[in-house]
Structures are given as structure tokens and as C-alpha cells.
Amino acid sequence: VRAGMAPVLAAPNAGLPEWNGERPVYRLRPDAFAEAAIQFAEAGVRLFAGCCGVGPEHLRAAAAALRAHQGE
């Protein structure tokens, strides 16, 4: 499935939350988040961000993977 003409934003979580007492913990590693970013881009997503559990290391990994993917 590909997106239409409008820019599409994806802002996924860093995986499904696991509850540690009263707070959620997100365990998706930055490399797996980066792989997902490529899959989103291939589906037509042009704006990529992160939501719950996503930290700077996830976004750095995603940006590097997307740059490398564009260069292929």
C-alpha cells in the first residue's frame, strides 16, 4: 500500500509497552526502529518521527538508515 499525493507522517512507538510497576517500558532497540523507518519510507511515508519510548538514539539510527537507503 502506497500513500497518495499528500505528505504522510509516521510517528511510531518504540514497540509495545511492557508495564514495570506503574510505568510503561518500551524495549524496541534503535536498530530495529531504523529498519521499520525504511519500511515506512518504502510505503510512502515522507515525514518520520517517534512517539512513546523513542529517544534520540532511535531517531539518529532511523536518520542514518534512511540516508543510506536513499543512497542505494
C-alpha angles and dihedrals in degrees: 000000000000129000121248128238098297118087110260124214124207121189107172127181121247089259130299116321122254115200118239102186105303100343133072121242121202114205105183107127122230093248092056090046088053092052089052090050089059091050090051091050091050088053091056104268111147101174116055126184137145138247133187115011094006114130135179092275091058092050093046091051092047093049092050092048093048092049091050091046091053090053094056 
